[in-house]
Amino acid sequence: MKLRVGMFAAVFGAALLGASGANAGALYVGSWEVDQGPAWYNQPTAYTGQEAAALLFGGSANDYLISTVNSNPADINGMAWYSILGHGGGTQFAQNYVASGSDQCCGLYYSGGGYQFNDPNEAASAYVWDNAQGPEFTNYAFRENVPEPLTISLFSVGLAGAVAMRRRRKTVAA
């Protein structure tokens, strides 16, 4: 009975530790200013915050969490700074934001319906030299800290050994 209570406490404690912060497993990998991207007049690809992080740091867009706050994983807000065609300054949108008016099928920075000055539906990019210039428009990228397959395998072997030991003790006691 003591062993069962102890195992329950260990599993429950590990679950609580794992859930003790939504972004506790995220690792900061780097940052970029929106205006470090290619110039808008070259019609570059429009990037979401996550796509820009994948371009700059490797991997796929879904590997990343983006924040506009700072490099602390506890402060990740899931937002990114974007430059919108024809708008002054930068705008915060969700890390995977795609403007409804953009020609996203082709990844172009320009909208498919023609450029409309000051239209918030114009194409937006988190990595383009345009209106969002300066360090105040910095995006911070984080990757989920996913355990390596070897770590998971070793943990599984250890857990299987603990279960085998428990069963053996039960058999010997009976």
Secondary structure, 3 states (H helix, E strand, C coil): CHHHHHHHHHHHHHHHHHCCCCCCCEEEEEEEEHHHCCEHHHCCECCCHHHHHHHHHCCCHHHEEEECCCCCHHHCCCEEEEEECCCCCCEEEECCCCCCCECCCCCECCECCCCCCCCCCCCEECCCECCCCCHHHEEEEEEECCCCHHHHHHHHHHHHHHHHHHHHHHHHHC
